[in-house]
Amino acid sequence: MNLFIVLIPMLMTIMVSVHLAMIEITLPTSSSGGGAGSGEEQVEDIPRVLTLALFLDRFEIKVEGVEKVVKIPQLAPGKYDYATLDMNLAQLDADNPNQGTMEILPDPDVAFDTLLRSIDLCKTNNFPNIKYLTASTKYYQAK
């Protein structure tokens, strides 16, 4: 009986103190894309693909159809320039008002904190839909 008197308040305290936050991301689908559309879609209505790549030494922002890649180098080793990333994302939002999706492609060695801060910056700059991309690694057998 005494065990339950001690155990229940302890479990309730643990339950209240633990806070888990979920980040909503969309994983890429592997569909063939065979559709039954009428073919009357206009190119202007289709939003551009926006990609934020996270590297160990920089950020890169790529817009589909634009050759220029915005490169944001680190301020110091291990210290990313989040202020410049925030300004570039705000400009990107102003240039693409109908776009709500940002693709994020992190390097496998980038810290998880850097990934989360980048996702938070995307969400605060009106890109609430995050599509998480993974870098594919292919292994070949030598002949």
Backbone torsions as a table, in degrees:
resi	resn	phi	psi	omega
1	MET	NA	-42.3	179.2
2	ASN	-65.6	-29.3	178.3
3	LEU	-62.3	-42.1	179.4
4	PHE	-69.9	-32.0	178.4
5	ILE	-65.9	-34.5	179.4
6	VAL	-87.2	-39.7	-172.7
7	LEU	-70.2	-42.5	-177.1
8	ILE	-65.1	-48.5	176.8
9	PRO	-63.1	-34.2	179.2
10	MET	-65.7	-44.0	178.7
11	LEU	-65.7	-36.5	178.1
12	MET	-67.4	-37.3	177.7
13	THR	-65.8	-42.6	178.4
14	ILE	-64.1	-41.4	-178.6
15	MET	-64.3	-37.5	-179.4
16	VAL	-74.2	-36.2	-174.5
17	SER	-78.8	-22.3	-180.0
18	VAL	-87.5	123.6	-179.9
19	HIS	-124.9	120.1	179.2
20	LEU	-109.7	131.9	177.8
21	ALA	-110.3	137.2	179.2
22	MET	-106.7	136.1	176.1
23	ILE	-106.1	124.0	-178.4
24	GLU	-85.1	117.3	178.5
25	ILE	-127.7	158.5	178.1
26	THR	-116.1	120.8	178.9
27	LEU	-83.2	149.1	-179.5
28	PRO	-66.6	143.2	178.5
29	THR	-99.3	153.1	179.4
30	SER	-111.3	69.5	179.6
31	SER	-104.8	156.0	-177.2
32	SER	-81.2	-18.8	173.9
33	GLY	82.0	16.7	177.6
34	GLY	-74.6	111.1	-176.6
35	GLY	-120.8	169.8	179.3
36	ALA	-113.3	43.1	-179.1
37	GLY	-75.7	162.1	-178.1
38	SER	-83.3	-12.8	178.3
39	GLY	81.3	10.8	-178.1
40	GLU	-100.3	15.9	-179.6
41	GLU	-72.4	145.8	177.7
42	GLN	-97.7	146.9	-178.3
43	VAL	-67.6	-30.1	-177.1
44	GLU	-67.8	-26.6	-178.7
45	ASP	-78.8	-20.4	-178.7
46	ILE	-82.4	121.7	179.2
47	PRO	-70.5	152.7	178.6
48	ARG	-75.5	155.8	175.8
49	VAL	-86.1	122.4	179.0
50	LEU	-108.9	127.9	-177.0
51	THR	-125.2	129.7	173.6
52	LEU	-110.3	114.3	179.8
53	ALA	-100.5	132.6	179.7
54	LEU	-108.5	118.3	177.7
55	PHE	-114.4	171.7	-180.0
56	LEU	-68.5	-24.5	-175.8
57	ASP	-119.3	0.7	-176.6
58	ARG	-169.5	168.4	166.8
59	PHE	-106.8	150.4	172.8
60	GLU	-135.3	133.3	177.4
61	ILE	-114.9	122.8	-179.2
62	LYS	-120.2	131.1	176.4
63	VAL	-111.0	131.4	179.9
64	GLU	-62.0	130.7	179.4
65	GLY	90.5	-5.7	178.4
66	VAL	-115.8	127.7	-176.9
67	GLU	-75.5	-28.9	-177.3
68	LYS	-71.7	129.0	175.8
69	VAL	-107.0	125.8	178.9
70	VAL	-81.5	119.6	179.6
71	LYS	-110.3	127.9	-180.0
72	ILE	-118.7	101.8	-178.1
73	PRO	-74.3	165.3	176.7
74	GLN	-69.7	152.8	174.9
75	LEU	-74.8	-41.5	178.0
76	ALA	-148.3	165.3	178.7
77	PRO	-57.2	120.7	179.8
78	GLY	86.6	-0.7	-178.5
79	LYS	-120.5	107.7	-177.6
80	TYR	-81.6	154.4	-179.2
81	ASP	-94.1	82.7	-177.8
82	TYR	-73.0	-28.1	179.6
83	ALA	-65.4	-44.9	178.1
84	THR	-67.3	-37.5	176.4
85	LEU	-62.1	-41.5	178.6
86	ASP	-62.6	-43.2	179.1
87	MET	-64.4	-42.4	179.8
88	ASN	-66.9	-36.8	177.6
89	LEU	-69.0	-35.9	176.5
90	ALA	-65.1	-41.2	177.2
91	GLN	-65.7	-39.1	178.0
92	LEU	-64.0	-38.1	176.9
93	ASP	-66.8	-37.7	178.2
94	ALA	-68.2	-35.9	179.8
95	ASP	-75.7	-27.9	-177.5
96	ASN	-126.9	74.3	-174.5
97	PRO	-69.0	-24.2	-178.8
98	ASN	-89.8	1.7	-177.9
99	GLN	-93.7	127.4	178.1
100	GLY	-122.4	3.0	-176.3
101	THR	-116.9	134.7	176.3
102	MET	-124.6	129.6	174.5
103	GLU	-90.7	132.0	178.8
104	ILE	-116.3	125.9	-179.4
105	LEU	-120.5	93.6	-179.6
106	PRO	-87.9	146.1	170.8
107	ASP	-67.6	143.9	-178.8
108	PRO	-59.9	-22.2	-177.9
109	ASP	-94.7	0.8	178.8
110	VAL	-72.7	139.8	-179.3
111	ALA	-64.8	147.9	-179.0
112	PHE	-63.9	-33.9	177.7
113	ASP	-61.5	-40.3	177.6
114	THR	-63.4	-41.8	177.6
115	LEU	-61.9	-45.8	-178.9
116	LEU	-65.7	-41.7	178.9
117	ARG	-65.5	-35.7	177.4
118	SER	-67.6	-40.6	176.9
119	ILE	-63.5	-42.0	178.3
120	ASP	-62.3	-40.8	177.7
121	LEU	-64.9	-38.6	177.4
122	CYS	-63.2	-42.9	-178.6
123	LYS	-68.1	-35.3	178.5
124	THR	-73.5	-17.8	178.3
125	ASN	-102.7	33.9	173.5
126	ASN	65.5	34.7	170.3
127	PHE	-120.8	74.3	-173.7
128	PRO	-74.2	-22.1	-178.9
129	ASN	-94.9	114.1	-178.8
130	ILE	-106.2	124.6	176.9
131	LYS	-108.1	115.4	-175.4
132	TYR	-89.2	120.4	178.0
133	LEU	-105.6	150.9	176.1
134	THR	-119.3	143.8	176.8
135	ALA	-76.9	125.2	-178.5
136	SER	-85.4	135.9	177.6
137	THR	-113.0	125.9	-179.4
138	LYS	-114.7	136.5	178.8
139	TYR	-112.8	133.4	-179.5
140	TYR	-119.0	146.6	177.3
141	GLN	-93.9	128.7	179.3
142	ALA	-72.5	143.2	180.0
143	LYS	-91.5	NA	NA
